[in-house]
């Protein structure tokens, strides 16, 4: 899933179309009210290392086999793992 793909999806889209187009989500959450939430993630690497500078989580709320709501959450990660990794530490 990418930001561009997220923009292409729309409320009212069928659950099957979402799955056929973007594949299996990273996580699937089942709510007590029968709603299902699909979570996809996009990560942006800081450089050639395994660290990520930003993650975008894309959530699609499904009810009655249709997308009823969509949401994007952006997380910025620090460019270091520990305080000792900071310059001058």
C-alpha positions in Angstrom: 0.0 0.0 0.0 1.2 3.5 -0.8 -0.2 7.0 -0.2 -1.1 7.1 -3.9 -3.0 3.8 -3.6 -4.7 5.0 -0.4 -6.0 8.0 -2.3 -7.4 5.8 -5.1 -9.6 3.8 -2.6 -13.0 5.2 -1.7 -15.8 4.7 0.7 -18.2 2.3 -0.8 -15.5 0.2 -2.5 -16.1 -3.5 -2.0 -14.1 -5.5 0.5 -13.2 -8.0 -2.3 -12.0 -5.3 -4.6 -9.8 -3.9 -1.8 -8.3 -7.3 -1.2 -7.9 -8.1 -4.9 -6.1 -4.8 -5.6 -3.9 -4.5 -2.5 -3.5 -8.0 -1.2 -3.7 -9.4 2.3 -3.5 -6.7 5.0 -0.8 -6.7 7.7 -3.4 -7.0 10.4 -7.1 -7.6 10.6 -9.1 -6.3 13.6 -12.6 -7.6 14.4 -14.8 -5.3 16.3 -17.8 -6.4 18.5 -20.2 -4.5 16.3 -19.3 -6.7 13.3 -17.0 -4.1 11.7 -13.6 -5.3 10.4 -10.6 -3.1 10.1 -7.8 -3.8 7.7 -4.4 -2.4 8.4 -1.7 -1.9 5.7 1.7 -0.2 6.3 4.2 1.7 4.2 7.7 2.4 5.6 10.3 4.9 4.5 13.9 3.9 5.2 16.3 6.5 6.6 19.1 5.1 4.4 20.6 1.7 3.5 20.2 0.6 7.2 17.2 -1.1 8.6 16.0 2.0 10.4 12.8 3.8 9.2 12.3 7.5 9.4 8.6 7.4 8.8 5.8 4.8 8.8 2.3 5.3 7.4 -0.5 3.0 8.5 -3.5 2.8 6.3 -6.8 1.6 7.9 -9.9 0.6 6.1 -13.1 0.0 8.0 -15.3 -2.7 6.5 -19.0 -3.2 7.3 -21.4 -5.3 5.2 -18.6 -6.1 2.8 -18.0 -2.4 1.9 -15.4 0.2 2.9 -17.2 2.6 5.3 -14.3 4.7 6.4 -10.5 5.0 5.7 -7.8 6.6 7.8 -4.0 7.2 7.5 -1.8 7.6 10.6 1.8 8.9 10.1 4.5 8.1 12.6 8.0 9.7 12.6 10.8 7.7 14.1 13.9 9.2 15.7 17.1 8.8 13.7 18.7 7.0 16.6 18.1 3.9 18.8 19.5 5.0 22.1 20.5 8.3 23.8 24.1 7.1 23.4 23.6 7.3 19.6 23.0 11.0 19.8 25.9 13.2 18.5 28.1 14.3 21.4 26.9 11.5 23.8 
